[in-house]
Amino acid sequence: EYMGGKKLFKMERFFTQQSLLKDYVGPIDSQKAVVKIAQAWALWNVIKFGYSLLRSSFRASIKTHPGTKAFREASERSAFHPTEFEERFIATKEVLKGKEFDFIIVGAGSAGCVLARKLSENPNVRVLLVEAGGECQNAAATSTPSRVGSLWRSEVDWRYRSTPQPTLIPTGRIVDLENGKGLGGTSLMNYCMWVRGTKEDFDRWANEYKLGAEWSYEGVLNNFRNLESVCPATLDPSRAYKVSEERGTNGPLSLRTTYPASIEMETFIAGLNQIGVQSNTDYNSRKQEGCGYTQLSSFKGRRADSFSTFLEPILPLRKNLTIASEGLVRRVLIEGEATQGNLKATGIELELRNGEVIIIHANKEVILSSGAVGTPQLLMLSGIGDRSHLSKLGIETKIHISAVGNHLQDHPHAFIPNFVPLSMVPQMSKARLGLTAVPAVAFVKSPISENREKNLNNGQFKHSADIQLIQVSHVTATATSKGLLNQMEHKFRNIKKNPNSFLYRNILKLGDYFSTLPATQEKLNRMFSILVVNHAPQSRGSVRLASKNPHDLPLVDPGYLKDPSDIETLLWGVKLVRKLFQTPQMQPFIGDVNMTHVETKTRKGTQAFIEASDELLRNHIRATTGTTWHLSCSARMGSDDATDDECVCDNQLKVRHVKGLRIADCSVMPFIVSANTNASAMMIGDKCGELIYREYG
C-alpha cells in the first residue's frame, strides 16, 4: 500500500473510467491529482507479476479513452519537438571541406556566442563555432521564457543527472541537472535573470586567487558594459532613475525589469523593507545588497538567448564566421610530448549528424566553451586530466592535471511554497502572468558570511551577500511534475535509471495536460512562493567520465550540502522568509504554506512553518535542495604559482602545459559568483576575446 496509508489504488478502476481523469480533477487539488495518477503509474511500473500483460492492456485501452486526445493535444502544444530544429547550419563534410580556420570554438552557449562575435570582428580571422545541438530559436517553447519547463528532458537538454546525493532527503536522491543543448546553450532554457555578480566577488578573484587586475571588478566592468544596452525606461520608468556609468548603453543585449510592478511584487519589497532589507533600484551596479525588480534578458515576452542576440544580427556581415550545428566534438587533437614541453592543440575530431567522423585543424587555437560539465569531459576525453582516472578507462594521458573536473560548484536552494488565499486572488495582477516566474529579488548578507569574512585573512577580502530571495509567482505544471519525479525516485529507483520507462517518458506530458485544466491554472495562479538560494556555497563536487565513449554522459557530483555551513546559511535564509511572512504587508497573502517535512500531527501548513524547529527546517531544506542551473568551477583559473591540483588554466584562460588551448565558460571561475551565472558566462566570453586580441593583434 503506497498512497499515504489512505487506500490502495485499484488498477482496474483506472482502466474502466468513463473519462481518464474524471475522478482526479474537480474538487480534488490538481497537484494531488498528479500525485495520485503518477503514483498509480509508478506502482504499475514496478509490478513484476504480469508486468508485460498489464502494459499491453493499458496501451490498448488508453487509445480508446475520450481523454486521450485532449492529453495528447495539450502535450503537443507545450512540448518541444525535433521537427522545430532548423537546418541552416548543419555540420556536413561538404560545408567544412577545404576550409581552414584560425580559431575553433567548441560550444555555442552564453560564452561561446559572445566570443564568436568578438573574434569575427576582424575580417582576416577565420572562426569556426561548433555546437552539438541544433538551431531552434523560432520554436515557441524556446523563445517563450515561461515555457522553460517543457524543455526539460527534451532534445535541447543534455539531460545530465547527478550521482546519488547522500546529504539530501531522501538519502541518495538524484538531481536532474538541465543544461542547454543547441545554439544559445543554457541561455535557451533559463529564467532570463540578469545578475552580474558583485564587486567583492571579482576583487577576490583578482587578489585572493592572484588572477591580477584584469579579473578585478574594475577589470571586468568594461566586458559587462560591452554586452548591455540599458536605459532608464527599461529599468524603472516610474522613478527618476539615472543609468549608472557602470552600466552599458550600446551593447547588443537589451535589458528590462518586470515593470509595471504587480501588487505581489510591491508587497514582497515592502515586507522586506519592514524587516530591514533596503530597496535597491539597480543591484547590477557597484552595490548588490537590497531588494528590487528582477532585471531580465528578454523583450516583450521573448527570450534573448545568446545566439539570437549576439550572432543572428551580424551573420550576413561575417563571412569569416562558420557555424556548424549538430556536430559532436569527440576530442581535441593534441600533438607533441609532455616530457618535452611541446604539447599543442591542433584541431578537433568532429562527429557529424550522419555518424561520419572528420578532422578539422585550427591554425592558432581551440577554445572550449562547453560549460562546467562538457568542458572537463572533453578535456579528459582528449587525455588531459587525472592520470589514474584516465588510465582506468583506457585513455592515454597526454598531460596529468588532477584539477580537471574537480572543485565543481552550484548554488543550492530551498523552496518555500505558498498559495495566497482565494479572497486575495481578485487583487493579484495577471497582466504579467507567463512573462516571468521571478518578478522580484533580494540579496542579503547573513551573519555566517560576515563571520567568514572576519576570519578569512583578518577581513582583508570582503564577501558579498550570500542569500538570494527570489519571488516565485507562477510555475508550470511541468515544473511541478519534475518535482514529483524527484519525490518518488526514492520509492521507485528504476525511474531515472531507465529513461525509456513509461513513467519517465510520460510524467512531464501529464504535467502539460494538467496545466490546461482550470483547477490547475487556478492553483498555480495563486502561487506566491519564495526560493532561498545560497550564493556563497562552500561545498565542492566533481565531474568524471563514465567511459571513454563521448556519447556517454559524465558522472556529475555537485556535492550539495556537503559542507555543513551550506545548510546553516540556507537555514538562516529560510528563517528570514519566516520573518517576512509575519510582516503586516505579507500577512494577507499568506495562505497555504505546503511544507510536508515540517508538519506534525498537531501542526499543519502555515502554522507548522511558523513554529517549526531548526531541525525540521533543515529536513525541509534537504528535501527541496536541487540545482539552480549554475554549475561552475570545474576547470578553474589559478595564478602562475598554483599547482595542477588547484587549477586547470592560467589567468589568460590558457590550459596549463598545452599551447593553443583555452577555456571560456563558467568552468574557469575560481569560486562561483554570488549571482545567476548567465551574465558572468557572457562576460568571460568577451574577456577571452579581449585576451586573444591582445596576443594576436
GUDRENRO-82581 format. One line per 8 residues: their letters; for each residue x negated, y negated, z of C-alpha. Coordinates in pm, 1 decimal. Each point is the difference from the previous one (the first is absolute). Layout:
BEGIN
a) X,Y,Z  ...;
//
This chain:
BEGIN
eymggkkl) 0.0,0.0,0.0  -156.8,-326.7,-116.2  236.4,-294.8,8.1  -75.9,-166.9,331.4  163.4,289.1,184.2  345.1,-105.7,-121.2  105.1,259.1,-255.2  -139.6,243.9,-247.8;
fkmerfft) 34.5,-122.0,-354.1  226.4,228.1,-198.5  -161.2,47.9,-337.0  308.6,140.6,-170.0  197.4,-311.6,90.1  -261.3,-210.2,-177.3  50.8,192.3,-322.6  378.1,-4.1,5.9;
qqsllkdy) 76.8,-362.7,78.5  245.1,-169.0,-234.7  -251.9,-285.4,-21.1  -372.0,54.5,60.3  -36.1,-276.8,258.9  359.6,-43.5,113.8  -51.2,99.0,361.8  -331.3,-183.9,31.5;
vgpidsqk) 106.6,-349.3,-98.5  268.1,-227.6,140.7  20.7,-25.7,373.9  -334.6,177.0,41.0  -308.0,-223.4,7.0  -167.8,21.2,-342.7  -346.6,61.2,141.9  135.1,283.4,212.5;
avvkiaqa) 168.0,133.7,-311.1  -338.0,12.3,-173.8  -139.1,183.6,300.8  281.3,255.9,0.4  -27.6,87.9,-366.5  -380.1,-4.3,-2.6  -13.0,221.7,306.8  235.4,241.8,-167.7;
walwnvik) -213.2,6.9,-313.2  -312.4,47.7,207.9  164.7,287.9,183.4  98.0,149.5,-331.5  -354.0,-53.5,-122.2  -154.8,216.1,271.9  248.4,283.5,17.6  -196.9,306.3,-95.4;
fgysllrs) 278.0,249.0,-33.7  187.1,-46.0,-324.8  -196.7,-313.4,-86.6  0.1,38.8,-378.1  367.3,98.8,-4.0  100.4,-306.9,197.2  -206.0,-224.1,-223.7  148.2,130.9,-322.1;
sfrasikt) 350.6,-14.1,147.0  -49.9,-360.2,108.1  -133.7,-113.2,-335.7  287.4,169.7,-178.0  261.1,-158.2,224.5  -144.2,-350.2,21.6  34.9,-46.4,-376.3  378.7,22.1,34.3;
hpgtkafr) 35.4,-246.1,288.7  172.6,-335.2,-73.4  -260.0,-179.9,211.9  -289.4,129.4,-206.2  46.0,-248.3,-283.8  2.7,-299.2,238.5  -304.4,138.0,180.3  -191.8,41.2,-324.7;
easersaf) 97.9,-339.7,-140.1  -95.1,-179.9,322.1  -342.4,162.2,16.3  -63.6,-68.6,-369.3  85.9,-368.2,41.2  -244.7,-55.7,283.5  -284.2,239.8,-74.1  -300.9,-51.2,-222.9;
hptefeer) -13.8,225.0,-305.4  -305.5,99.4,-207.1  182.7,-123.0,-309.9  -49.6,-355.0,129.0  -375.5,16.0,-54.0  -110.3,-207.8,-295.0  -254.8,117.2,-256.1  -199.9,-313.7,-83.7;
fiatkevl) -324.9,94.8,173.6  -12.4,381.0,-1.8  -360.5,123.1,15.4  -70.5,198.3,-316.9  -315.2,112.7,-173.7  93.2,-209.6,-303.3  36.9,-318.0,206.5  -330.0,44.8,183.2;
kgkefdfi) -204.4,161.4,-276.8  -303.6,-198.0,-108.5  48.8,-276.9,256.5  -274.1,-118.4,232.0  62.6,-162.4,334.3  -212.3,-206.0,234.0  221.5,56.1,304.3  240.5,281.7,80.0;
ivgagsag) 252.3,-67.0,277.5  161.7,312.6,143.9  342.6,-85.3,140.2  244.2,-271.5,-111.2  132.1,-85.6,344.2  5.7,-326.9,192.3  -377.4,-48.1,-10.8  -63.7,167.4,-336.6;
cvlarkls) 236.4,-223.0,-199.1  -141.8,-316.9,155.8  -354.5,119.7,-73.3  86.1,88.5,-362.1  139.2,-349.7,-52.5  -309.5,-157.5,153.5  -256.9,200.8,-197.9  180.9,-33.9,-332.4;
enpnvrvl) -14.2,-380.6,21.8  -338.4,33.8,-170.3  77.7,95.9,-363.7  -343.0,159.9,-33.8  70.7,253.5,275.0  185.5,319.6,-98.8  219.6,134.0,279.8  187.1,329.8,30.3;
lveaggec) 270.8,31.1,265.3  101.7,362.2,65.3  313.7,100.5,190.3  127.3,349.6,82.6  362.8,-115.1,3.7  211.3,-156.3,-268.9  156.5,-334.4,-84.7  342.4,-51.4,156.2;
qnaaatst) 32.2,-371.8,74.5  336.9,-26.3,-174.0  161.7,284.1,192.9  272.3,-122.0,234.7  -133.8,201.1,293.7  -352.3,-146.7,-21.2  93.9,-359.8,-80.7  254.0,-33.7,284.3;
psrvgslw) -163.7,-18.7,346.5  310.0,121.2,183.6  -10.5,332.0,-187.1  -344.9,98.5,119.2  138.4,303.6,182.3  105.5,163.3,-326.1  -365.4,1.8,-111.8  -115.7,222.9,284.5;
rsevdwry) -96.8,343.2,-132.5  69.9,-117.2,-354.6  -237.4,2.3,-296.8  -140.9,-336.9,113.1  -106.0,139.4,338.6  -322.1,196.9,55.9  194.6,190.3,269.3  -285.4,7.7,248.3;
rstpqptl) 78.7,151.9,339.3  -187.0,-3.9,324.8  -142.2,300.0,172.5  200.9,98.4,312.5  -27.7,-279.9,256.5  -36.7,143.2,353.9  73.5,-332.1,172.2  345.9,-45.3,-153.6;
iptgrivd) 338.5,140.2,94.4  71.5,268.8,-97.7  -355.3,123.0,55.5  -169.8,53.4,-332.4  243.2,-217.4,-194.8  -100.0,-57.5,-362.6  32.5,-357.1,-129.2  75.9,-84.9,-362.0;
lengkglg) -255.7,-252.1,-130.9  165.2,-157.9,-302.4  -253.3,-150.1,-240.4  66.3,-161.1,-337.8  -93.2,187.9,-316.3  36.4,-221.0,-304.9  -108.5,-331.9,-145.8  25.6,-221.6,307.1;
gtslmnyc) -84.0,272.6,251.9  164.7,-32.7,339.3  113.3,-354.0,-84.5  264.6,188.7,-203.1  155.5,142.3,315.2  -68.4,-228.4,295.6  230.7,-240.2,183.9  -170.4,-301.5,-163.6;
mwvrgtke) -117.5,-157.0,327.9  -282.8,-246.6,-63.8  -226.5,-19.0,305.2  -362.2,-100.5,-56.3  -169.5,102.3,319.1  -149.1,-230.8,258.7  -300.7,-223.8,38.4  -106.2,214.3,296.1;
dfdrwane) 5.3,316.9,-216.0  -224.4,-128.4,-274.3  -236.6,-181.3,234.0  -46.4,329.6,185.1  -75.8,168.3,-333.8  -267.0,-260.2,-65.2  -155.9,-15.8,346.6  74.6,311.3,202.4;
yklgaews) -47.2,228.7,-302.3  -275.4,-217.5,-150.6  153.4,-28.5,-346.6  -107.6,-360.2,-45.4  171.1,-331.9,-55.3  169.1,102.1,-325.3  228.4,236.4,195.6  81.5,-256.4,270.1;
yegvlnnf) 333.1,-182.0,-0.9  -152.4,-294.8,-185.9  -168.7,243.1,-238.0  319.9,178.2,-106.0  225.9,-306.3,8.9  -58.0,-89.8,-365.8  71.2,358.6,-103.2  341.4,-19.8,167.5;
rnlesvcp) 62.6,-340.1,-155.0  -83.7,137.6,-344.4  291.7,241.5,32.5  276.5,-224.9,130.7  242.0,-255.1,-130.4  166.2,-163.6,299.5  219.6,-308.7,10.5  213.2,-147.2,281.1;
atldpsra) 326.1,85.3,-173.8  -80.8,370.4,0.5  -108.6,12.9,363.9  256.2,-215.3,178.4  205.5,-255.4,-194.5  198.3,-89.5,311.7  -295.8,-157.6,176.1  -264.8,-257.0,-79.0;
ykvseerg) -263.5,263.5,-63.7  -333.4,-95.5,-153.1  -202.9,272.2,-166.7  -326.3,49.8,184.4  -324.3,-37.8,-189.4  -64.1,360.3,98.8  276.7,118.5,-232.2  -33.0,46.3,-373.9;
tngplslr) 226.6,-196.9,-234.4  -107.3,114.3,-348.7  -39.7,375.7,28.3  201.4,260.3,-193.9  197.7,121.2,304.3  298.1,-216.2,97.5  93.5,47.2,364.3  327.1,-77.7,173.6;
ttypasie) 161.9,43.5,337.9  334.4,147.3,93.6  162.6,-344.5,-6.6  286.7,-85.8,37.1  -2.1,147.9,346.1  280.7,225.1,117.1  149.6,-15.4,347.7  -189.6,319.2,89.9;
metfiagl) -334.4,-156.9,-96.0  69.0,-316.9,194.3  112.1,207.3,299.0  -314.3,213.2,-14.4  -224.0,-307.8,-7.1  199.8,-183.7,268.1  -19.4,303.4,228.0  -376.1,21.5,-46.4;
nqigvqsn) -31.1,-371.0,77.9  192.6,67.3,319.9  -259.6,255.5,118.0  -297.8,-218.5,-88.9  -81.0,87.5,-362.9  -27.2,-329.2,-186.9  118.5,-56.0,-356.2  -262.4,-3.6,-274.8;
tdynsrkq) 106.5,-130.8,-340.8  -302.1,153.0,-175.9  -161.2,301.9,164.2  -231.6,31.1,-302.7  -188.5,-310.8,100.3  -286.9,-17.6,248.0  229.7,92.1,290.9  205.0,317.9,-31.5;
egcgytql) 162.0,25.4,344.7  365.8,-93.4,27.6  324.8,88.0,-177.0  165.3,-106.9,-322.7  153.0,100.6,-330.9  -171.9,279.9,-186.4  -209.1,-104.1,-300.9  64.9,231.2,-293.9;
ssfkgrra) -165.4,90.2,-329.2  329.3,11.2,-188.5  207.4,-243.2,-201.5  379.9,-5.8,-39.7  23.4,349.6,137.9  -259.6,144.7,-240.0  -323.6,155.2,124.1  -325.6,-179.1,-89.9;
dsfstfle) -228.1,303.3,-26.3  -366.9,-45.7,-84.8  25.7,120.1,-361.0  299.3,-218.1,-92.6  -152.7,-300.7,175.0  -368.4,11.3,-88.5  -27.3,196.0,-325.2  324.7,1.0,-197.5;
pilplrkn) -3.4,-377.1,-75.8  -359.8,-3.6,-129.0  -14.0,328.1,-193.0  57.2,-156.5,-345.4  -304.0,-223.5,59.5  -236.9,265.6,138.9  -107.4,217.1,-290.8  -300.9,105.3,206.7;
ltiasegl) 224.1,169.2,258.4  112.6,357.9,-62.8  259.6,164.5,224.6  26.2,378.5,13.9  296.2,130.6,201.5  95.2,356.6,89.1  -363.1,106.0,2.4  -149.9,174.5,303.4;
vrrvlieg) -365.5,-69.9,79.4  -145.1,334.4,107.8  -338.2,-132.9,111.9  -256.2,-274.7,-44.4  -302.5,102.7,-205.5  -317.5,-36.2,207.4  -343.0,34.3,-158.0  -343.6,13.0,161.5;
eatqgnlk) -135.0,149.9,320.4  52.7,-121.5,355.4  -353.3,99.0,94.0  -136.9,-234.8,-264.1  239.1,-281.3,88.4  131.8,-36.3,-355.1  362.6,110.3,32.4  227.5,-193.8,-235.9;
atgielel) 368.5,14.4,-91.4  24.7,19.5,-377.4  367.3,62.2,-66.8  304.0,211.0,79.6  150.2,335.0,-87.0  359.3,-72.5,-103.5  281.7,251.5,-33.8  262.1,-113.5,-249.9;
rngeviii) 371.6,63.9,25.0  -25.5,296.4,-235.7  -262.1,163.6,223.4  -299.2,-79.8,-221.1  -309.7,-124.4,184.9  -221.7,-270.5,-150.7  -308.9,-190.9,112.0  -4.0,-381.6,2.1;
hankevil) -321.3,-190.5,67.9  -46.2,-332.3,177.3  -294.9,-213.4,-106.9  -9.4,-191.6,327.1  222.9,123.7,282.4  279.9,227.8,112.4  225.5,-160.8,262.5  226.3,217.2,212.8;
ssgavgtp) 330.1,-161.5,93.2  208.8,304.8,84.3  92.2,-84.2,359.0  -98.6,132.7,340.0  93.8,357.5,-95.3  -83.6,13.1,-369.5  -338.6,-171.8,18.7  -163.8,230.6,258.0;
qllmlsgi) 156.8,297.2,-178.6  -164.2,-104.6,-326.3  -333.2,-67.8,169.1  -2.7,349.0,149.6  105.8,163.1,-327.5  -298.9,-180.0,-155.9  -242.5,141.6,257.1  -18.8,-303.0,229.7;
gdrshlsk) 90.5,81.8,360.0  -79.3,226.7,290.5  -223.4,282.3,-120.4  147.1,267.1,227.4  356.4,-76.7,-112.3  -88.5,-6.8,-369.8  -204.5,319.6,11.8  290.6,192.0,155.2;
lgietkih) 207.0,-89.5,-305.6  -274.5,82.3,-249.8  -67.4,-361.1,-99.4  -358.9,-100.0,-73.3  -106.1,-281.2,232.9  -150.7,-290.4,-192.8  -57.1,-210.6,309.4  85.0,64.7,364.7;
isavgnhl) 209.2,-286.0,143.4  192.1,139.0,294.4  211.4,-315.7,39.7  196.1,79.5,-317.0  358.1,70.6,107.2  -63.2,-90.2,364.7  125.5,-296.7,206.0  347.0,9.6,-162.4;
qdhphafi) 252.1,-238.1,156.9  369.1,-83.5,-31.8  235.8,-221.8,198.2  218.2,220.2,224.3  344.6,-126.8,86.3  302.3,60.5,221.2  355.6,-55.7,-117.7  274.5,-153.3,216.9;
pnfvplsm) 332.7,66.4,-176.6  289.6,-232.7,77.8  338.1,-36.2,-170.7  194.1,-316.0,78.1  354.8,20.0,142.6  280.9,2.5,-255.1  124.4,-330.4,140.4  -318.4,-171.8,-123.1;
vpqmskar) 11.1,135.0,-355.9  204.0,-292.9,-141.9  -271.7,-238.9,118.1  -283.8,193.6,-161.1  -132.4,-124.0,-330.4  34.5,236.4,-292.4  -143.1,-238.1,-256.7  -350.4,142.6,37.8;
lgltavpa) 103.3,361.2,40.6  -210.0,218.2,-227.5  -260.8,-267.4,-78.5  -220.1,93.1,293.9  25.3,220.1,304.0  -253.9,-208.7,194.1  117.3,-363.7,11.1  -186.1,-123.6,310.4;
vafvkspi) -322.3,86.6,179.3  -203.1,-85.8,309.2  -364.9,42.3,99.8  -81.4,22.5,370.1  -321.0,56.5,194.4  34.4,250.5,282.0  -197.2,1.7,328.2  -168.7,317.3,-128.9;
senreknl) -151.4,-192.9,-289.2  -100.3,-285.3,229.9  -178.9,240.9,235.1  -170.4,172.5,-290.9  -119.3,-337.1,-124.6  -147.3,-89.3,339.9  -177.5,333.3,39.0  -145.2,18.0,-350.3;
nngqfkhs) -326.9,-189.7,-29.2  105.9,-228.5,286.0  275.5,-154.0,-207.5  -232.9,-94.4,-284.2  233.5,140.8,-267.4  358.2,-124.2,11.5  286.5,242.3,-57.1  323.4,-72.5,-182.2;
adiqliqv) 360.6,79.5,85.4  34.0,375.2,40.8  380.6,28.7,-3.6  219.2,-63.6,-302.7  377.9,-6.1,46.3  197.8,43.5,-320.3  371.3,-65.3,-14.7  162.2,282.4,-196.9;
shvtatat) 339.0,-102.5,-132.5  81.6,273.6,-245.6  -139.4,336.1,-102.5  122.1,244.0,-260.3  156.7,334.2,76.6  -298.1,146.9,-183.8  -229.8,-139.5,267.2  228.7,143.6,265.2;
skgllnqm) -15.9,344.2,-158.2  -379.7,-17.9,-4.1  9.6,-45.5,376.0  237.5,294.2,16.7  -254.4,223.5,-171.0  -264.3,-101.2,253.5  235.2,79.8,289.3  87.3,342.7,-137.4;
ehkfrnik) -350.0,98.5,-103.9  -93.0,135.9,340.8  298.5,234.7,-14.1  -48.0,111.1,-359.5  -366.0,-29.9,-81.8  37.9,136.7,-350.0  165.9,-324.3,-114.0  -321.5,-189.3,-77.7;
knpnsfly) -216.6,302.1,-68.4  236.0,96.9,-279.9  82.1,-306.4,-212.0  207.6,219.4,-232.3  243.7,95.8,273.9  361.7,-95.3,-55.8  13.1,-223.9,305.9  -321.7,-180.9,-81.3;
rnilklgd) 109.1,-80.8,-354.4  351.7,-109.8,82.5  0.7,-170.3,339.1  -94.8,-341.7,-142.0  260.1,35.5,-274.1  250.9,68.9,273.1  -107.0,-325.6,162.2  56.5,-181.6,-328.7;
yfstlpat) 349.4,143.9,-16.0  77.3,-110.2,353.3  -120.7,-351.2,-83.6  300.3,-34.9,-233.2  254.2,87.0,270.2  183.8,-287.4,173.4  -65.6,146.9,344.7  -374.2,8.0,-64.8;
qeklnrmf) -12.7,-348.6,-145.8  192.3,-137.2,295.5  -244.9,162.9,243.0  -315.1,-111.7,-179.2  134.7,-352.1,-48.2  16.1,-26.6,379.3  -368.1,79.3,43.4  -197.6,-254.6,201.0;
silvvnha) -300.0,201.6,111.3  -362.3,-73.1,87.6  -315.0,170.8,-122.1  -288.7,-32.8,247.0  -337.4,33.8,-175.0  -339.2,40.0,166.6  -221.6,-229.1,-207.5  -323.0,86.2,183.0;
pqsrgsvr) -11.9,381.8,22.2  -309.6,159.5,148.0  68.6,352.7,-128.8  -190.2,129.3,-301.3  80.2,285.3,-236.0  -148.3,161.9,-307.7  48.4,109.0,-360.7  -131.3,340.8,-108.9;
lasknphd) 27.0,204.6,-317.1  234.8,296.5,-0.9  -195.7,152.4,-289.5  -221.6,-102.3,-289.3  303.7,-14.1,-228.9  74.9,-371.0,-65.1  371.4,82.0,-28.3  18.1,122.7,359.5;
lplvdpgy) 103.6,-271.1,244.3  -261.9,-72.6,267.3  40.9,65.0,370.9  85.5,-331.7,167.0  -19.9,-35.7,377.4  100.2,-353.9,104.4  -69.9,83.8,366.3  313.6,-175.3,120.5;
lkdpsdie) -13.1,-99.2,370.0  -321.1,198.4,49.0  -141.3,-286.9,204.6  212.8,-45.6,316.3  -14.2,-378.5,-30.5  205.1,13.2,-321.1  310.5,131.4,169.6  -44.4,-247.2,287.2;
tllwgvkl) -9.9,-285.7,-250.1  320.2,125.3,-161.1  154.5,45.3,344.6  -67.8,-365.9,77.7  161.8,-94.5,-331.6  306.6,217.2,63.2  45.4,-158.6,342.8  -28.6,-341.8,-164.9;
vrklfqtp) 288.9,99.5,-228.0  195.7,112.3,305.8  -54.9,-346.3,145.9  107.8,-153.9,-331.6  322.6,202.5,-4.0  94.5,-143.3,339.3  -22.1,-366.1,-107.5  327.8,-194.6,-29.5;
qmqpfigd) -65.3,-52.7,-369.9  -32.9,371.4,-77.4  259.5,141.7,239.5  301.3,-39.3,-234.4  -183.6,198.7,-267.4  -99.5,292.8,220.5  243.0,281.1,-60.5  -107.2,361.1,-33.7;
vnmthvet) -371.3,54.7,74.1  -59.0,359.6,-105.5  -308.6,135.0,178.4  51.8,369.9,63.2  -327.9,53.2,182.3  79.9,-254.9,272.8  355.2,114.6,63.3  100.0,204.4,305.1;
ktrkgtqa) 322.2,160.7,112.5  103.5,-318.6,178.5  -155.7,-264.6,-226.4  78.6,-31.2,-370.3  -63.6,-249.1,-277.6  -91.0,-356.7,93.7  9.9,66.6,372.5  -248.0,285.1,-40.7;
fieasdel) -239.3,-230.4,-185.7  25.4,-279.3,255.5  -55.3,232.2,296.4  -244.4,249.7,-157.4  -322.8,80.8,180.0  -336.7,-51.9,-168.8  -36.4,375.1,-52.6  334.0,24.7,-180.7;
lrnhirat) -95.1,-295.0,-217.4  -330.0,170.8,-81.6  196.0,304.6,-110.0  209.3,-219.2,-228.9  -317.3,-149.0,-148.0  -146.5,344.2,-67.3  327.2,107.3,-160.4  27.7,-299.1,-235.7;
tgttwhls) -363.2,-75.2,-85.2  -78.1,42.7,-368.0  -185.3,-170.1,-281.1  32.3,-368.7,-74.8  -163.6,76.4,-338.7  -321.8,-182.9,93.2  -265.7,273.1,-26.3  -346.3,-156.8,3.1;
csarmgsd) -369.0,27.9,98.4  -82.4,347.5,-140.6  -299.4,-125.6,-204.1  -83.0,-305.7,200.8  -257.2,-272.7,-45.4  -298.6,-44.5,226.3  -316.5,-201.3,40.9  -334.2,93.3,-150.5;
datddecv) -117.3,144.9,330.2  310.2,217.8,47.0  -34.6,377.5,-30.0  167.6,240.2,-242.2  218.3,114.7,290.7  134.9,-352.8,40.5  71.3,-124.0,-351.8  25.0,95.7,-367.3;
cdnqlkvr) -72.4,-326.9,-178.2  -182.5,-326.4,65.2  139.6,-351.6,16.2  -20.2,-22.0,-380.4  241.4,295.9,-13.7  -272.8,219.8,-151.0  -3.7,366.0,103.0  -317.3,68.5,193.0;
hvkglria) -280.7,181.7,-184.5  193.0,5.3,-333.0  -51.3,-268.1,-264.2  286.6,-110.8,-219.5  274.8,105.3,241.1  220.0,-232.7,206.3  322.1,19.3,195.5  276.7,-261.0,0.5;
dcsvmpfi) 301.1,92.3,212.6  109.9,22.0,363.7  -232.8,292.5,67.1  -292.9,-246.0,32.9  144.9,-182.8,301.4  -228.0,34.7,307.0  316.0,3.9,211.0  359.7,-47.4,-104.7;
vsantnas) 117.9,-360.0,-22.0  277.0,-124.8,227.9  238.3,-24.6,-292.4  189.9,186.9,-266.2  -282.7,100.0,-230.7  126.0,-87.0,-350.6  -132.9,-357.2,14.0  -341.5,107.7,129.7;
ammigdkc) -24.5,271.0,-266.5  50.7,-262.9,-269.7  -253.2,-226.8,169.7  -256.3,282.5,-7.8  64.1,45.1,-372.3  -60.7,-369.7,-61.8  -309.5,4.1,221.9  -141.9,299.1,-188.0;
geliyrey) 37.8,-185.4,-329.0  -177.0,-298.9,152.9  -291.0,218.0,116.6  -33.6,163.1,-343.1  -1.4,-336.8,-177.6  -267.5,-119.6,237.6  -219.6,298.0,-88.4  56.7,21.8,-374.8;
g) 84.6,-358.6,-81.8;
//
